Amino acid sequence: MESYIAEFIGTMVLILFGDGVVAAVLLRASKAENSGWIVITFGWGMAVAMAVYAVGWVSGAHINPAVTVALAVVGQFDWAQVPGYIIAQFLGAFVGAVLVWLAYLNHWEGTADPVLKRGVFCTIPQIRNTPANFVTEVIGTAALLFGILAILGSGAQIQGGQSELFTAGLFPLLVGLLVFAIGLSLGGPTGYAINPARDLGPRVAHAVLPIPGKGDSDWSYSWIPVVAPLVGGIIGAVLYTVLGFGD
């Protein structure tokens, strides 16, 4: 139960900071309005780092169903815990999105464009093309899992097999920088969900919260940032394992 609570809190922190920076950049009359993609991607990277620092010592800070499923597939996580982790992650993402809505309560009505409001909560492709959008999310999440396992593997080598000594202080920051790099390099086409909970939990929040002029929640696209990251995460983790880099 402690691990599930940690995943809930970690994912809530992730979305509070991650969706929070998007709100800061997109919403009218925010001090950070129009500060751009670099601010958003750096904010998301630091959101990941802070979430991992917060709960990594309790649950491993998966904070992402794609990470949980991929690690289970390659035998690094117990399948029995997968459902509980995923439920906690989705609930944490939903609550984190509600907190962002509250933090920016004075800015929703002044923002005229419903697409900008939806963009605070969930990803929106710049060019809507189902196969291309799907492939982009697969590639981004494969890079995420491959990178996470590579960071862990390097830490084990540096510390003579004791990766926990390396990861205790540096792992969260390095994963945050990895997410920053993915956002800069691969985030342009779709907004890089690379995390089913990060997209679906806040999308549900967008659908149910009383946001003036919010428009629809774009459910026709919503399956892509859920399914594609799961596929990509498995590919990235399996590829790293098959290549034997972790041996």
Biotite code that builds the C-alpha atoms (Angstrom):
import biotite.structure as struc

atoms = struc.array([
    struc.Atom([0.000, 0.000, 0.000], chain_id="A", res_id=1, res_name="MET", atom_name="CA", element="C"),
    struc.Atom([2.872, 2.383, 0.769], chain_id="A", res_id=2, res_name="GLU", atom_name="CA", element="C"),
    struc.Atom([4.179, 2.008, -2.776], chain_id="A", res_id=3, res_name="SER", atom_name="CA", element="C"),
    struc.Atom([0.755, 2.749, -4.251], chain_id="A", res_id=4, res_name="TYR", atom_name="CA", element="C"),
    struc.Atom([0.425, 5.899, -2.153], chain_id="A", res_id=5, res_name="ILE", atom_name="CA", element="C"),
    struc.Atom([3.899, 6.942, -3.276], chain_id="A", res_id=6, res_name="ALA", atom_name="CA", element="C"),
    struc.Atom([2.969, 6.452, -6.946], chain_id="A", res_id=7, res_name="GLU", atom_name="CA", element="C"),
    struc.Atom([-0.156, 8.538, -6.397], chain_id="A", res_id=8, res_name="PHE", atom_name="CA", element="C"),
    struc.Atom([1.841, 11.353, -4.792], chain_id="A", res_id=9, res_name="ILE", atom_name="CA", element="C"),
    struc.Atom([4.683, 11.162, -7.303], chain_id="A", res_id=10, res_name="GLY", atom_name="CA", element="C"),
    struc.Atom([2.367, 11.346, -10.305], chain_id="A", res_id=11, res_name="THR", atom_name="CA", element="C"),
    struc.Atom([0.412, 14.168, -8.682], chain_id="A", res_id=12, res_name="MET", atom_name="CA", element="C"),
    struc.Atom([3.668, 16.121, -8.239], chain_id="A", res_id=13, res_name="VAL", atom_name="CA", element="C"),
    struc.Atom([4.602, 15.368, -11.852], chain_id="A", res_id=14, res_name="LEU", atom_name="CA", element="C"),
    struc.Atom([1.351, 16.801, -13.187], chain_id="A", res_id=15, res_name="ILE", atom_name="CA", element="C"),
    struc.Atom([1.240, 19.725, -10.766], chain_id="A", res_id=16, res_name="LEU", atom_name="CA", element="C"),
    struc.Atom([4.615, 20.969, -12.022], chain_id="A", res_id=17, res_name="PHE", atom_name="CA", element="C"),
    struc.Atom([4.304, 19.686, -15.590], chain_id="A", res_id=18, res_name="GLY", atom_name="CA", element="C"),
    struc.Atom([0.799, 20.875, -16.443], chain_id="A", res_id=19, res_name="ASP", atom_name="CA", element="C"),
    struc.Atom([1.545, 23.887, -14.250], chain_id="A", res_id=20, res_name="GLY", atom_name="CA", element="C"),
    struc.Atom([4.342, 25.089, -16.528], chain_id="A", res_id=21, res_name="VAL", atom_name="CA", element="C"),
    struc.Atom([2.105, 24.586, -19.567], chain_id="A", res_id=22, res_name="VAL", atom_name="CA", element="C"),
    struc.Atom([-0.598, 26.698, -17.902], chain_id="A", res_id=23, res_name="ALA", atom_name="CA", element="C"),
    struc.Atom([1.975, 29.377, -17.109], chain_id="A", res_id=24, res_name="ALA", atom_name="CA", element="C"),
    struc.Atom([3.019, 29.601, -20.761], chain_id="A", res_id=25, res_name="VAL", atom_name="CA", element="C"),
    struc.Atom([-0.391, 29.272, -22.440], chain_id="A", res_id=26, res_name="LEU", atom_name="CA", element="C"),
    struc.Atom([-2.926, 31.055, -20.259], chain_id="A", res_id=27, res_name="LEU", atom_name="CA", element="C"),
    struc.Atom([-3.757, 34.723, -20.645], chain_id="A", res_id=28, res_name="ARG", atom_name="CA", element="C"),
    struc.Atom([-2.277, 37.183, -18.131], chain_id="A", res_id=29, res_name="ALA", atom_name="CA", element="C"),
    struc.Atom([0.152, 34.681, -16.648], chain_id="A", res_id=30, res_name="SER", atom_name="CA", element="C"),
    struc.Atom([3.552, 36.232, -15.920], chain_id="A", res_id=31, res_name="LYS", atom_name="CA", element="C"),
    struc.Atom([5.109, 33.474, -18.044], chain_id="A", res_id=32, res_name="ALA", atom_name="CA", element="C"),
    struc.Atom([2.676, 33.845, -20.957], chain_id="A", res_id=33, res_name="GLU", atom_name="CA", element="C"),
    struc.Atom([4.277, 33.125, -24.358], chain_id="A", res_id=34, res_name="ASN", atom_name="CA", element="C"),
    struc.Atom([7.625, 32.185, -22.806], chain_id="A", res_id=35, res_name="SER", atom_name="CA", element="C"),
    struc.Atom([7.835, 29.260, -25.209], chain_id="A", res_id=36, res_name="GLY", atom_name="CA", element="C"),
    struc.Atom([8.642, 25.620, -25.793], chain_id="A", res_id=37, res_name="TRP", atom_name="CA", element="C"),
    struc.Atom([12.001, 25.662, -24.018], chain_id="A", res_id=38, res_name="ILE", atom_name="CA", element="C"),
    struc.Atom([10.304, 26.721, -20.790], chain_id="A", res_id=39, res_name="VAL", atom_name="CA", element="C"),
    struc.Atom([7.686, 23.986, -21.170], chain_id="A", res_id=40, res_name="ILE", atom_name="CA", element="C"),
    struc.Atom([10.189, 21.215, -21.880], chain_id="A", res_id=41, res_name="THR", atom_name="CA", element="C"),
    struc.Atom([12.528, 22.288, -19.083], chain_id="A", res_id=42, res_name="PHE", atom_name="CA", element="C"),
    struc.Atom([9.588, 22.558, -16.698], chain_id="A", res_id=43, res_name="GLY", atom_name="CA", element="C"),
    struc.Atom([8.490, 19.032, -17.551], chain_id="A", res_id=44, res_name="TRP", atom_name="CA", element="C"),
    struc.Atom([12.015, 17.721, -17.081], chain_id="A", res_id=45, res_name="GLY", atom_name="CA", element="C"),
    struc.Atom([12.239, 19.266, -13.639], chain_id="A", res_id=46, res_name="MET", atom_name="CA", element="C"),
    struc.Atom([8.728, 18.002, -12.847], chain_id="A", res_id=47, res_name="ALA", atom_name="CA", element="C"),
    struc.Atom([9.931, 14.465, -13.490], chain_id="A", res_id=48, res_name="VAL", atom_name="CA", element="C"),
    struc.Atom([13.083, 15.007, -11.421], chain_id="A", res_id=49, res_name="ALA", atom_name="CA", element="C"),
    struc.Atom([11.161, 16.393, -8.442], chain_id="A", res_id=50, res_name="MET", atom_name="CA", element="C"),
    struc.Atom([8.612, 13.572, -8.578], chain_id="A", res_id=51, res_name="ALA", atom_name="CA", element="C"),
    struc.Atom([11.366, 10.948, -8.606], chain_id="A", res_id=52, res_name="VAL", atom_name="CA", element="C"),
    struc.Atom([13.212, 12.667, -5.762], chain_id="A", res_id=53, res_name="TYR", atom_name="CA", element="C"),
    struc.Atom([9.972, 12.740, -3.779], chain_id="A", res_id=54, res_name="ALA", atom_name="CA", element="C"),
    struc.Atom([8.961, 9.093, -3.966], chain_id="A", res_id=55, res_name="VAL", atom_name="CA", element="C"),
    struc.Atom([11.716, 7.143, -5.693], chain_id="A", res_id=56, res_name="GLY", atom_name="CA", element="C"),
    struc.Atom([12.965, 5.745, -2.399], chain_id="A", res_id=57, res_name="TRP", atom_name="CA", element="C"),
    struc.Atom([9.507, 4.301, -1.659], chain_id="A", res_id=58, res_name="VAL", atom_name="CA", element="C"),
    struc.Atom([8.108, 2.958, -4.934], chain_id="A", res_id=59, res_name="SER", atom_name="CA", element="C"),
    struc.Atom([10.860, 3.429, -7.508], chain_id="A", res_id=60, res_name="GLY", atom_name="CA", element="C"),
    struc.Atom([8.896, 6.414, -8.846], chain_id="A", res_id=61, res_name="ALA", atom_name="CA", element="C"),
    struc.Atom([7.585, 4.842, -12.018], chain_id="A", res_id=62, res_name="HIS", atom_name="CA", element="C"),
    struc.Atom([4.967, 7.659, -12.190], chain_id="A", res_id=63, res_name="ILE", atom_name="CA", element="C"),
    struc.Atom([4.104, 6.319, -15.639], chain_id="A", res_id=64, res_name="ASN", atom_name="CA", element="C"),
    struc.Atom([2.170, 3.169, -16.643], chain_id="A", res_id=65, res_name="PRO", atom_name="CA", element="C"),
    struc.Atom([4.494, 2.726, -19.633], chain_id="A", res_id=66, res_name="ALA", atom_name="CA", element="C"),
    struc.Atom([7.439, 2.411, -17.242], chain_id="A", res_id=67, res_name="VAL", atom_name="CA", element="C"),
    struc.Atom([5.563, 0.021, -14.957], chain_id="A", res_id=68, res_name="THR", atom_name="CA", element="C"),
    struc.Atom([4.438, -2.287, -17.777], chain_id="A", res_id=69, res_name="VAL", atom_name="CA", element="C"),
    struc.Atom([7.792, -2.209, -19.590], chain_id="A", res_id=70, res_name="ALA", atom_name="CA", element="C"),
    struc.Atom([9.737, -3.111, -16.441], chain_id="A", res_id=71, res_name="LEU", atom_name="CA", element="C"),
    struc.Atom([7.324, -5.965, -15.760], chain_id="A", res_id=72, res_name="ALA", atom_name="CA", element="C"),
    struc.Atom([7.753, -7.265, -19.314], chain_id="A", res_id=73, res_name="VAL", atom_name="CA", element="C"),
    struc.Atom([11.549, -7.466, -18.925], chain_id="A", res_id=74, res_name="VAL", atom_name="CA", element="C"),
    struc.Atom([11.293, -9.058, -15.488], chain_id="A", res_id=75, res_name="GLY", atom_name="CA", element="C"),
    struc.Atom([12.341, -6.056, -13.402], chain_id="A", res_id=76, res_name="GLN", atom_name="CA", element="C"),
    struc.Atom([8.972, -5.536, -11.715], chain_id="A", res_id=77, res_name="PHE", atom_name="CA", element="C"),
    struc.Atom([6.351, -7.822, -10.191], chain_id="A", res_id=78, res_name="ASP", atom_name="CA", element="C"),
    struc.Atom([3.264, -8.191, -12.422], chain_id="A", res_id=79, res_name="TRP", atom_name="CA", element="C"),
    struc.Atom([1.093, -8.525, -9.308], chain_id="A", res_id=80, res_name="ALA", atom_name="CA", element="C"),
    struc.Atom([1.771, -4.883, -8.453], chain_id="A", res_id=81, res_name="GLN", atom_name="CA", element="C"),
    struc.Atom([1.134, -3.520, -11.953], chain_id="A", res_id=82, res_name="VAL", atom_name="CA", element="C"),
    struc.Atom([-2.638, -2.875, -11.600], chain_id="A", res_id=83, res_name="PRO", atom_name="CA", element="C"),
    struc.Atom([-2.224, -1.030, -8.283], chain_id="A", res_id=84, res_name="GLY", atom_name="CA", element="C"),
    struc.Atom([0.601, 1.105, -9.632], chain_id="A", res_id=85, res_name="TYR", atom_name="CA", element="C"),
    struc.Atom([-1.373, 2.063, -12.734], chain_id="A", res_id=86, res_name="ILE", atom_name="CA", element="C"),
    struc.Atom([-4.521, 2.958, -10.790], chain_id="A", res_id=87, res_name="ILE", atom_name="CA", element="C"),
    struc.Atom([-2.473, 5.099, -8.388], chain_id="A", res_id=88, res_name="ALA", atom_name="CA", element="C"),
    struc.Atom([-0.739, 6.845, -11.285], chain_id="A", res_id=89, res_name="GLN", atom_name="CA", element="C"),
    struc.Atom([-3.991, 7.731, -13.059], chain_id="A", res_id=90, res_name="PHE", atom_name="CA", element="C"),
    struc.Atom([-5.576, 9.004, -9.848], chain_id="A", res_id=91, res_name="LEU", atom_name="CA", element="C"),
    struc.Atom([-2.491, 11.064, -9.008], chain_id="A", res_id=92, res_name="GLY", atom_name="CA", element="C"),
    struc.Atom([-2.486, 12.578, -12.492], chain_id="A", res_id=93, res_name="ALA", atom_name="CA", element="C"),
    struc.Atom([-6.146, 13.530, -12.175], chain_id="A", res_id=94, res_name="PHE", atom_name="CA", element="C"),
    struc.Atom([-5.631, 15.204, -8.794], chain_id="A", res_id=95, res_name="VAL", atom_name="CA", element="C"),
    struc.Atom([-2.513, 17.001, -10.023], chain_id="A", res_id=96, res_name="GLY", atom_name="CA", element="C"),
    struc.Atom([-4.529, 18.449, -12.908], chain_id="A", res_id=97, res_name="ALA", atom_name="CA", element="C"),
    struc.Atom([-7.240, 19.628, -10.532], chain_id="A", res_id=98, res_name="VAL", atom_name="CA", element="C"),
    struc.Atom([-4.589, 21.438, -8.476], chain_id="A", res_id=99, res_name="LEU", atom_name="CA", element="C"),
    struc.Atom([-3.312, 23.181, -11.620], chain_id="A", res_id=100, res_name="VAL", atom_name="CA", element="C"),
    struc.Atom([-6.877, 24.262, -12.420], chain_id="A", res_id=101, res_name="TRP", atom_name="CA", element="C"),
    struc.Atom([-7.179, 25.745, -8.936], chain_id="A", res_id=102, res_name="LEU", atom_name="CA", element="C"),
    struc.Atom([-3.790, 27.468, -9.097], chain_id="A", res_id=103, res_name="ALA", atom_name="CA", element="C"),
    struc.Atom([-4.763, 29.208, -12.340], chain_id="A", res_id=104, res_name="TYR", atom_name="CA", element="C"),
    struc.Atom([-8.415, 29.741, -11.461], chain_id="A", res_id=105, res_name="LEU", atom_name="CA", element="C"),
    struc.Atom([-8.336, 33.436, -12.416], chain_id="A", res_id=106, res_name="ASN", atom_name="CA", element="C"),
    struc.Atom([-6.864, 32.790, -15.862], chain_id="A", res_id=107, res_name="HIS", atom_name="CA", element="C"),
    struc.Atom([-9.311, 30.400, -17.548], chain_id="A", res_id=108, res_name="TRP", atom_name="CA", element="C"),
    struc.Atom([-12.008, 32.895, -18.359], chain_id="A", res_id=109, res_name="GLU", atom_name="CA", element="C"),
    struc.Atom([-9.564, 35.410, -19.816], chain_id="A", res_id=110, res_name="GLY", atom_name="CA", element="C"),
    struc.Atom([-8.096, 32.832, -22.201], chain_id="A", res_id=111, res_name="THR", atom_name="CA", element="C"),
    struc.Atom([-10.303, 32.814, -25.283], chain_id="A", res_id=112, res_name="ALA", atom_name="CA", element="C"),
    struc.Atom([-8.876, 29.854, -27.225], chain_id="A", res_id=113, res_name="ASP", atom_name="CA", element="C"),
    struc.Atom([-10.347, 26.516, -26.044], chain_id="A", res_id=114, res_name="PRO", atom_name="CA", element="C"),
    struc.Atom([-7.434, 24.646, -27.623], chain_id="A", res_id=115, res_name="VAL", atom_name="CA", element="C"),
    struc.Atom([-4.980, 26.449, -25.350], chain_id="A", res_id=116, res_name="LEU", atom_name="CA", element="C"),
    struc.Atom([-7.089, 25.499, -22.348], chain_id="A", res_id=117, res_name="LYS", atom_name="CA", element="C"),
    struc.Atom([-7.162, 21.858, -23.390], chain_id="A", res_id=118, res_name="ARG", atom_name="CA", element="C"),
    struc.Atom([-3.426, 21.991, -24.071], chain_id="A", res_id=119, res_name="GLY", atom_name="CA", element="C"),
    struc.Atom([-2.788, 22.704, -20.393], chain_id="A", res_id=120, res_name="VAL", atom_name="CA", element="C"),
    struc.Atom([-4.212, 19.293, -19.534], chain_id="A", res_id=121, res_name="PHE", atom_name="CA", element="C"),
    struc.Atom([-3.370, 16.932, -22.376], chain_id="A", res_id=122, res_name="CYS", atom_name="CA", element="C"),
    struc.Atom([-1.363, 16.613, -25.568], chain_id="A", res_id=123, res_name="THR", atom_name="CA", element="C"),
    struc.Atom([-2.470, 17.885, -28.969], chain_id="A", res_id=124, res_name="ILE", atom_name="CA", element="C"),
    struc.Atom([-0.734, 16.933, -32.244], chain_id="A", res_id=125, res_name="PRO", atom_name="CA", element="C"),
    struc.Atom([0.466, 19.819, -34.369], chain_id="A", res_id=126, res_name="GLN", atom_name="CA", element="C"),
    struc.Atom([-0.393, 17.885, -37.551], chain_id="A", res_id=127, res_name="ILE", atom_name="CA", element="C"),
    struc.Atom([-3.176, 15.370, -36.992], chain_id="A", res_id=128, res_name="ARG", atom_name="CA", element="C"),
    struc.Atom([-2.156, 12.131, -38.662], chain_id="A", res_id=129, res_name="ASN", atom_name="CA", element="C"),
    struc.Atom([-2.964, 8.954, -36.747], chain_id="A", res_id=130, res_name="THR", atom_name="CA", element="C"),
    struc.Atom([-0.120, 6.678, -37.961], chain_id="A", res_id=131, res_name="PRO", atom_name="CA", element="C"),
    struc.Atom([2.491, 9.429, -37.718], chain_id="A", res_id=132, res_name="ALA", atom_name="CA", element="C"),
    struc.Atom([1.298, 10.591, -34.283], chain_id="A", res_id=133, res_name="ASN", atom_name="CA", element="C"),
    struc.Atom([1.307, 7.003, -33.030], chain_id="A", res_id=134, res_name="PHE", atom_name="CA", element="C"),
    struc.Atom([4.844, 6.356, -34.298], chain_id="A", res_id=135, res_name="VAL", atom_name="CA", element="C"),
    struc.Atom([6.113, 9.594, -32.735], chain_id="A", res_id=136, res_name="THR", atom_name="CA", element="C"),
    struc.Atom([4.804, 8.592, -29.306], chain_id="A", res_id=137, res_name="GLU", atom_name="CA", element="C"),
    struc.Atom([6.227, 5.073, -29.698], chain_id="A", res_id=138, res_name="VAL", atom_name="CA", element="C"),
    struc.Atom([9.682, 6.442, -30.535], chain_id="A", res_id=139, res_name="ILE", atom_name="CA", element="C"),
    struc.Atom([9.627, 8.957, -27.687], chain_id="A", res_id=140, res_name="GLY", atom_name="CA", element="C"),
    struc.Atom([8.633, 6.398, -25.068], chain_id="A", res_id=141, res_name="THR", atom_name="CA", element="C"),
    struc.Atom([11.084, 3.810, -26.384], chain_id="A", res_id=142, res_name="ALA", atom_name="CA", element="C"),
    struc.Atom([13.794, 6.441, -25.940], chain_id="A", res_id=143, res_name="ALA", atom_name="CA", element="C"),
    struc.Atom([12.536, 7.100, -22.409], chain_id="A", res_id=144, res_name="LEU", atom_name="CA", element="C"),
    struc.Atom([12.720, 3.464, -21.279], chain_id="A", res_id=145, res_name="LEU", atom_name="CA", element="C"),
    struc.Atom([15.988, 2.788, -23.062], chain_id="A", res_id=146, res_name="PHE", atom_name="CA", element="C"),
    struc.Atom([17.413, 5.921, -21.444], chain_id="A", res_id=147, res_name="GLY", atom_name="CA", element="C"),
    struc.Atom([16.176, 5.077, -17.958], chain_id="A", res_id=148, res_name="ILE", atom_name="CA", element="C"),
    struc.Atom([17.688, 1.595, -18.103], chain_id="A", res_id=149, res_name="LEU", atom_name="CA", element="C"),
    struc.Atom([20.913, 3.015, -19.563], chain_id="A", res_id=150, res_name="ALA", atom_name="CA", element="C"),
    struc.Atom([21.194, 5.504, -16.692], chain_id="A", res_id=151, res_name="ILE", atom_name="CA", element="C"),
    struc.Atom([20.645, 2.727, -14.166], chain_id="A", res_id=152, res_name="LEU", atom_name="CA", element="C"),
    struc.Atom([23.149, 0.518, -15.969], chain_id="A", res_id=153, res_name="GLY", atom_name="CA", element="C"),
    struc.Atom([25.819, 3.221, -16.051], chain_id="A", res_id=154, res_name="SER", atom_name="CA", element="C"),
    struc.Atom([25.300, 3.848, -12.345], chain_id="A", res_id=155, res_name="GLY", atom_name="CA", element="C"),
    struc.Atom([25.825, 0.171, -11.574], chain_id="A", res_id=156, res_name="ALA", atom_name="CA", element="C"),
    struc.Atom([29.081, 0.148, -13.549], chain_id="A", res_id=157, res_name="GLN", atom_name="CA", element="C"),
    struc.Atom([30.374, 3.356, -11.947], chain_id="A", res_id=158, res_name="ILE", atom_name="CA", element="C"),
    struc.Atom([29.656, 2.065, -8.447], chain_id="A", res_id=159, res_name="GLN", atom_name="CA", element="C"),
    struc.Atom([30.862, -1.494, -9.007], chain_id="A", res_id=160, res_name="GLY", atom_name="CA", element="C"),
    struc.Atom([27.397, -2.967, -9.267], chain_id="A", res_id=161, res_name="GLY", atom_name="CA", element="C"),
    struc.Atom([25.824, -0.892, -6.492], chain_id="A", res_id=162, res_name="GLN", atom_name="CA", element="C"),
    struc.Atom([23.523, 1.223, -8.638], chain_id="A", res_id=163, res_name="SER", atom_name="CA", element="C"),
    struc.Atom([21.532, 2.416, -5.614], chain_id="A", res_id=164, res_name="GLU", atom_name="CA", element="C"),
    struc.Atom([24.562, 4.426, -4.438], chain_id="A", res_id=165, res_name="LEU", atom_name="CA", element="C"),
    struc.Atom([24.613, 6.222, -7.774], chain_id="A", res_id=166, res_name="PHE", atom_name="CA", element="C"),
    struc.Atom([20.888, 6.627, -8.230], chain_id="A", res_id=167, res_name="THR", atom_name="CA", element="C"),
    struc.Atom([20.135, 7.966, -4.750], chain_id="A", res_id=168, res_name="ALA", atom_name="CA", element="C"),
    struc.Atom([21.422, 11.419, -5.617], chain_id="A", res_id=169, res_name="GLY", atom_name="CA", element="C"),
    struc.Atom([21.797, 11.641, -9.392], chain_id="A", res_id=170, res_name="LEU", atom_name="CA", element="C"),
    struc.Atom([19.235, 9.335, -10.942], chain_id="A", res_id=171, res_name="PHE", atom_name="CA", element="C"),
    struc.Atom([16.212, 11.673, -10.566], chain_id="A", res_id=172, res_name="PRO", atom_name="CA", element="C"),
    struc.Atom([18.060, 14.614, -12.075], chain_id="A", res_id=173, res_name="LEU", atom_name="CA", element="C"),
    struc.Atom([19.409, 12.523, -14.951], chain_id="A", res_id=174, res_name="LEU", atom_name="CA", element="C"),
    struc.Atom([15.949, 11.167, -15.761], chain_id="A", res_id=175, res_name="VAL", atom_name="CA", element="C"),
    struc.Atom([14.624, 14.718, -15.681], chain_id="A", res_id=176, res_name="GLY", atom_name="CA", element="C"),
    struc.Atom([17.308, 15.757, -18.165], chain_id="A", res_id=177, res_name="LEU", atom_name="CA", element="C"),
    struc.Atom([16.401, 12.742, -20.309], chain_id="A", res_id=178, res_name="LEU", atom_name="CA", element="C"),
    struc.Atom([12.770, 13.900, -20.428], chain_id="A", res_id=179, res_name="VAL", atom_name="CA", element="C"),
    struc.Atom([13.971, 17.433, -21.219], chain_id="A", res_id=180, res_name="PHE", atom_name="CA", element="C"),
    struc.Atom([16.012, 16.045, -24.136], chain_id="A", res_id=181, res_name="ALA", atom_name="CA", element="C"),
    struc.Atom([13.079, 13.985, -25.420], chain_id="A", res_id=182, res_name="ILE", atom_name="CA", element="C"),
    struc.Atom([10.872, 17.051, -25.304], chain_id="A", res_id=183, res_name="GLY", atom_name="CA", element="C"),
    struc.Atom([13.379, 19.168, -27.216], chain_id="A", res_id=184, res_name="LEU", atom_name="CA", element="C"),
    struc.Atom([14.150, 16.516, -29.825], chain_id="A", res_id=185, res_name="SER", atom_name="CA", element="C"),
    struc.Atom([10.941, 14.532, -30.261], chain_id="A", res_id=186, res_name="LEU", atom_name="CA", element="C"),
    struc.Atom([8.192, 16.545, -28.580], chain_id="A", res_id=187, res_name="GLY", atom_name="CA", element="C"),
    struc.Atom([7.375, 18.915, -31.413], chain_id="A", res_id=188, res_name="GLY", atom_name="CA", element="C"),
    struc.Atom([4.938, 16.742, -33.408], chain_id="A", res_id=189, res_name="PRO", atom_name="CA", element="C"),
    struc.Atom([2.627, 15.574, -30.596], chain_id="A", res_id=190, res_name="THR", atom_name="CA", element="C"),
    struc.Atom([3.619, 17.325, -27.383], chain_id="A", res_id=191, res_name="GLY", atom_name="CA", element="C"),
    struc.Atom([5.300, 14.095, -26.149], chain_id="A", res_id=192, res_name="TYR", atom_name="CA", element="C"),
    struc.Atom([2.866, 12.451, -23.767], chain_id="A", res_id=193, res_name="ALA", atom_name="CA", element="C"),
    struc.Atom([5.212, 9.417, -23.346], chain_id="A", res_id=194, res_name="ILE", atom_name="CA", element="C"),
    struc.Atom([3.026, 8.581, -20.330], chain_id="A", res_id=195, res_name="ASN", atom_name="CA", element="C"),
    struc.Atom([-0.578, 7.308, -20.478], chain_id="A", res_id=196, res_name="PRO", atom_name="CA", element="C"),
    struc.Atom([-1.437, 8.655, -17.012], chain_id="A", res_id=197, res_name="ALA", atom_name="CA", element="C"),
    struc.Atom([0.039, 12.074, -17.788], chain_id="A", res_id=198, res_name="ARG", atom_name="CA", element="C"),
    struc.Atom([-2.388, 12.467, -20.689], chain_id="A", res_id=199, res_name="ASP", atom_name="CA", element="C"),
    struc.Atom([-5.546, 10.572, -19.750], chain_id="A", res_id=200, res_name="LEU", atom_name="CA", element="C"),
    struc.Atom([-5.823, 11.623, -16.093], chain_id="A", res_id=201, res_name="GLY", atom_name="CA", element="C"),
    struc.Atom([-5.687, 15.354, -16.878], chain_id="A", res_id=202, res_name="PRO", atom_name="CA", element="C"),
    struc.Atom([-7.890, 14.865, -19.963], chain_id="A", res_id=203, res_name="ARG", atom_name="CA", element="C"),
    struc.Atom([-10.605, 13.464, -17.698], chain_id="A", res_id=204, res_name="VAL", atom_name="CA", element="C"),
    struc.Atom([-10.071, 16.429, -15.372], chain_id="A", res_id=205, res_name="ALA", atom_name="CA", element="C"),
    struc.Atom([-10.514, 18.786, -18.338], chain_id="A", res_id=206, res_name="HIS", atom_name="CA", element="C"),
    struc.Atom([-13.761, 17.015, -19.208], chain_id="A", res_id=207, res_name="ALA", atom_name="CA", element="C"),
    struc.Atom([-15.313, 17.292, -15.740], chain_id="A", res_id=208, res_name="VAL", atom_name="CA", element="C"),
    struc.Atom([-13.986, 20.600, -14.390], chain_id="A", res_id=209, res_name="LEU", atom_name="CA", element="C"),
    struc.Atom([-16.101, 23.769, -14.768], chain_id="A", res_id=210, res_name="PRO", atom_name="CA", element="C"),
    struc.Atom([-13.711, 25.598, -17.093], chain_id="A", res_id=211, res_name="ILE", atom_name="CA", element="C"),
    struc.Atom([-15.427, 28.431, -19.000], chain_id="A", res_id=212, res_name="PRO", atom_name="CA", element="C"),
    struc.Atom([-15.277, 28.084, -22.780], chain_id="A", res_id=213, res_name="GLY", atom_name="CA", element="C"),
    struc.Atom([-13.163, 24.940, -22.600], chain_id="A", res_id=214, res_name="LYS", atom_name="CA", element="C"),
    struc.Atom([-14.507, 23.184, -25.698], chain_id="A", res_id=215, res_name="GLY", atom_name="CA", element="C"),
    struc.Atom([-14.337, 19.419, -26.096], chain_id="A", res_id=216, res_name="ASP", atom_name="CA", element="C"),
    struc.Atom([-11.690, 17.092, -24.651], chain_id="A", res_id=217, res_name="SER", atom_name="CA", element="C"),
    struc.Atom([-10.695, 15.571, -28.028], chain_id="A", res_id=218, res_name="ASP", atom_name="CA", element="C"),
    struc.Atom([-11.538, 11.977, -27.133], chain_id="A", res_id=219, res_name="TRP", atom_name="CA", element="C"),
    struc.Atom([-10.967, 10.829, -30.720], chain_id="A", res_id=220, res_name="SER", atom_name="CA", element="C"),
    struc.Atom([-7.233, 11.399, -30.229], chain_id="A", res_id=221, res_name="TYR", atom_name="CA", element="C"),
    struc.Atom([-7.036, 10.276, -26.603], chain_id="A", res_id=222, res_name="SER", atom_name="CA", element="C"),
    struc.Atom([-6.211, 6.615, -27.286], chain_id="A", res_id=223, res_name="TRP", atom_name="CA", element="C"),
    struc.Atom([-2.910, 7.457, -29.008], chain_id="A", res_id=224, res_name="ILE", atom_name="CA", element="C"),
    struc.Atom([-1.107, 8.928, -25.954], chain_id="A", res_id=225, res_name="PRO", atom_name="CA", element="C"),
    struc.Atom([-2.310, 5.906, -23.972], chain_id="A", res_id=226, res_name="VAL", atom_name="CA", element="C"),
    struc.Atom([-1.584, 2.985, -26.293], chain_id="A", res_id=227, res_name="VAL", atom_name="CA", element="C"),
    struc.Atom([1.501, 4.258, -28.129], chain_id="A", res_id=228, res_name="ALA", atom_name="CA", element="C"),
    struc.Atom([3.554, 4.908, -24.958], chain_id="A", res_id=229, res_name="PRO", atom_name="CA", element="C"),
    struc.Atom([2.771, 1.399, -23.700], chain_id="A", res_id=230, res_name="LEU", atom_name="CA", element="C"),
    struc.Atom([4.018, -0.058, -26.981], chain_id="A", res_id=231, res_name="VAL", atom_name="CA", element="C"),
    struc.Atom([7.056, 2.216, -27.094], chain_id="A", res_id=232, res_name="GLY", atom_name="CA", element="C"),
    struc.Atom([8.011, 1.557, -23.492], chain_id="A", res_id=233, res_name="GLY", atom_name="CA", element="C"),
    struc.Atom([8.039, -2.197, -24.060], chain_id="A", res_id=234, res_name="ILE", atom_name="CA", element="C"),
    struc.Atom([10.119, -1.782, -27.217], chain_id="A", res_id=235, res_name="ILE", atom_name="CA", element="C"),
    struc.Atom([12.686, 0.400, -25.439], chain_id="A", res_id=236, res_name="GLY", atom_name="CA", element="C"),
    struc.Atom([13.021, -1.893, -22.421], chain_id="A", res_id=237, res_name="ALA", atom_name="CA", element="C"),
    struc.Atom([13.168, -5.078, -24.497], chain_id="A", res_id=238, res_name="VAL", atom_name="CA", element="C"),
    struc.Atom([15.737, -3.565, -26.860], chain_id="A", res_id=239, res_name="LEU", atom_name="CA", element="C"),
    struc.Atom([18.002, -2.554, -23.971], chain_id="A", res_id=240, res_name="TYR", atom_name="CA", element="C"),
    struc.Atom([17.659, -6.009, -22.401], chain_id="A", res_id=241, res_name="THR", atom_name="CA", element="C"),
    struc.Atom([18.173, -7.958, -25.642], chain_id="A", res_id=242, res_name="VAL", atom_name="CA", element="C"),
    struc.Atom([21.317, -5.982, -26.437], chain_id="A", res_id=243, res_name="LEU", atom_name="CA", element="C"),
    struc.Atom([22.660, -7.100, -23.081], chain_id="A", res_id=244, res_name="GLY", atom_name="CA", element="C"),
    struc.Atom([23.753, -3.653, -21.950], chain_id="A", res_id=245, res_name="PHE", atom_name="CA", element="C"),
    struc.Atom([22.452, -4.358, -18.454], chain_id="A", res_id=246, res_name="GLY", atom_name="CA", element="C"),
    struc.Atom([24.466, -7.563, -18.003], chain_id="A", res_id=247, res_name="ASP", atom_name="CA", element="C"),
])
